[in-house]
Amino acid sequence: MIIYEQEDSFIMIKQDDHARISGIFAQSWKNDYFYGMDLKDDVVLAISEHDRGWIEADEWPLWNNEKDKPYSFIDHPMKLKTVIYKKGIDEVECMSKYASLLCSLHFISFLQKEVDPLAKEFVADERKRLQYLFKDLGVKGNIDMENLFMYHLKILKFCDNLSLYICLNKPGVEKADEHPFFRNGFPEAFPFANDQPIHAHWTDLETVELSHSPLSKQLQVYLPFKEVKKEEIILNGLLKAYAETPETIRKVTF
């Protein structure tokens, strides 16, 4: 779950719904800014499917007793998180080895500095996957392919972050009040933006502008979410409150 807290409620967004929007950004990436066009379908697949491991888990959100709020993807228990990551990467590998290579390194980057033994075990296992896939796909030892792969990984991370931007921020929020992830721009730098951070900001309640846009056209995306009232959670528990809360669709234009 992607979650941000409001005074009387939690905004709760399924990871796979967020990832599908990431994939729309990738599909709409300008051809002039996309290197390795013969691999674009695999890259778009990786970005669209990178959170598919969460599909089942997000039907059963968990309550964090220590923080008195639902677990989010940030603080989800490591034992479950690593299983979810592996499940998703395994499923993507059945669709495209190149896509799974991108997803694997994406998740390794989240956990490679963790001291938790389960995180270390996950990273070690995924590095074995990387060795096999790099060799199988002819990436290892091919400098051009290695550079292309890292560029595609950067696109994945940017599209992921751009989708998270509309998930973790209240529409219309002032720049100074944005989620800390985004106040200084996105960490991924691209030649088309002079290798400088790209900044997003809300111009109104339905529109986001980018300082440099990789998108080939104006886009409208539709983000499903639930606003689960804290009072309902107290009365009925998280699972019942979540299940009975109607879904809302947020339209955002880029």
Buried (B, 14 or more C-beta within 10 A) or exposed (E): BBBBEEEEBBBBBBBBBBBBBBBBBBBBBEEEBBBBEEBBEBBBBBBBBBBBBBBEBBEEBBBBEEEEBBBBBEBBEBEEBBBBBBBBBBBBBEBBBBBBBBBBBBBBEBBBEBEEEBBBEBBEBBBEBBEEBBEEBEBBEEEEBEEBBEBBBBBBBBBBBBBBBBBBBBBEBEEEEBBEBBEEBBEBBBEEBEEEBBBBBBEEEEBBEBEBBBBBEEBEBEBBBBBBBBEBBEEEEBBEBBBEBEEEEBEBEB
